[in-house]
């Protein structure tokens, strides 16, 4: 690939069949010749992060491998990166939309669908920042509302303006579930308070990696019941 190196690896997902995943070779990759990523606020240091396999992403994929799916349920993955959870949902027959801000996330998803012999899946540009700018000529913006919104390690930055919570509220149905896998980042408490203010109740499950690994995190499950009929 011009400008950056890739690899293909086989990922074992608890509760699901293995996935063949094309990812960036390492965190030293960077290619933004037209300045598209820069225009979206993605620095050279941030650029390769979408294309890595992260433990939180694996945990979210494993959670979606065993979660019961309802008929007609619409699922949105935010900050999807390599979209492992979306691929698992898609293979199970769910109606899922993957979304990310990175200009190459959609292309990597397309190739990973091909590698796993899966049908096309919807991908959208998903930028929840207050001054969101869509990449010209890129994927369509996220539209509509969803029954379930999922994400992994999306609380990595302070969000004093509550842009992420506002984005979720914009795309959440009145009755909605939100699943966030977080590696115990310090921003989760503020996010939890914002979601509580939007009517969501939180329950948490602690997550750990296999013996000898360093990962510690939690699955945050937010639920909101539909308002009672008047």
N, C-alpha and C positions, 0 to 999 in steps of 0.2 A: 504494500500500500504506500503511495507517495506521502512522505512527510512523517510517517509513524509506522511502527512495527506491531504486529499482532501475533496471537497464538490461538490455538483451538484446544480446549480441554474438555474432559468429561467430568461433569459435576454429579455427585451423588446427593440426591434430595431425599431426606427422610419422608417416607410415606408416598413417594412418587418414583416413576421411572427416571433413570439418569437423563441428564440434558447435555447435549453437545453445545458448547458455548464458545463463540469467537469473542475474545477480549483483547485489550491492549497488552503488549508484552510486559510492561512495567509502568511505574509512575513517572518515568522520565520522558514519556512521549508528549509531543506537542506539534500541532499543525493547524495554523489559522491564516492561510495566505491572503484571504480576502477580508480578514478582520471581522468575520461574522460573529465569532465567539466573543471577541472584545466588545462589539456593539451590544451584546446581550449581558455584559458585565462579568464575563467569565475570564479570569486571569490565566496566565500561562501555568501557574501552580495548580489552579483548580481544573484546568482543561482535561487532564487524564483521569480524573476521579470517576467520571461516569462509566468508563470502560474497564473498571476493575471489579473483581468478584469480592464482595465484602461479607463478613460473617452475619451482619444484620440482614442482608439480602437473602442469605441462605436460610436464616431462621424464618423470615417472612414467607419464603417459598414453601418451607416445610409446614408452616401453619396453614397455608392455603391448600396444601395437598390433602389435608384431613378435614378441613372445615366443610360442613354440609352446605350444599349450594341449592338455593331455591329456584324454582322455575321462573324464568323471566327476570331474575335478579341482574341488575346492571352494576358493574364493578369498574372503578377507576383507580389505577395506580398512579400516585404522584411521585415525582422525583425518581422515576423508575430505573435510571441507569441502564443496566443490561437486562432489566425487566424479567428477572427469574420468576418472581411470583406471578406476573402476568402470563408468562409462558406456561406455568403449571396450571393456572386457571383455564387458559385457552385450550390446553390439551384435555382438560376435563369437560369441555363443552360449554364453559361459561361465556357470557357476553361481557367481554372485558376490553377496556381502553387503557393503553399505556400512555404515559405522558412524562415529558422531561423538558428542561430548558435547553439542553445541549444540542447543537446543530447536527451532531452525528448519531445521536441516540436512535433515531428512526432507522437509519441505514444499518446500524448494527443489529437492531431488532429484526429487520427484514432478512438479513443473512442468517440469524439464529433460527428464525422460522424455517428457512430452507434447510439448514443443517439437521433439524429435527423432523423434517418432512411434515410440517404443519401448514395448514391453510393460512391465508392472509389474516391479519389481525389489525384492528384500528389503533393508530398511533396519532397523538396530538401534541402540539406545543403547549406545555404547561408551565407557565411562569407566574408565580404568585406574588412577585414583588410589586410594590405600589406603583412603580414607574415601568411596568412590564412593557417590553417591546418585542414583537414577534419578528422572527427572522424573515426577511423578504424572500418570497418564493419558497418558503419552507412548509412544514406541516400546518394543517389548520389548528386553530386554538381549540382548547377544551370547550365543549358546548353541552348544555343540558345538565340534568341532575341524576344522581346515582343512589342506589340502595346501600352500597358498600364502597368505602374509600379506604385504600391501603397505602402504606409507605414504610420505608425502612431508612433509618438514620437521616431523617429530614429535619431534625432539630439541632443541626450543627452550628447555626448562627443565631445570635440574638435577634429577636424580632420585636423590637419595642413598639412598632406600629400595629402588630397583630396581623400582618399581611397573610400569613399562612392560614390562620384561623378564618380570616375573611374569605380566602379562596375556597376553603373547604365548605364554609357556610353557603357560598354562592352555588356550589355544585352538589350539595347534600339535599336529599329529599327530606320532608318533614320527619319521617321515620327513617332513620339512617344508622348504620354501624360504621365505626372508624377503627381500623387496626393499624397501630404504629409500633414497629420494633425499634427500640432506642437503646444504644449502648451506654446507658446511664449518664447521659449528658446533662449539664447543669441547666439547660434551657427548658427541660420538660415540665418543671413546676409551673412556670409562667404560662406555658402552652396549655397545661391542664386547667388553669384558672380561666383562661379565655374560652376553652371549650365548655366548661361548666356554665359560664355566662351565656352560652348559646343553647343551654338545655341538655347537654350531654352528661351522662354519668360514667365514671371511670372505674374499671377493675383492671388489675394487673397480674401478670404471671411472670415470675422470675425465670430468666433463661441463662443457661450456661453451656459452654462448648464441651467437647469431649475431654476426658481427663488429660491433663498436661497442656491444654490450650489456655489462652489468657482471656478469652472473651467473657464478659459479664454484661448482661443487659436485661431488658424486660419487654414483654408484649403488652402494650397498653391498648385496652379495648374500651372504646367510648360508644355508648349507645344512647339513642334518643327516641322516645316513643312518639308516635304521631299525636298531635293535639286532639283532645276529645271533640266529637262533633257537637255543635251547638244546636 
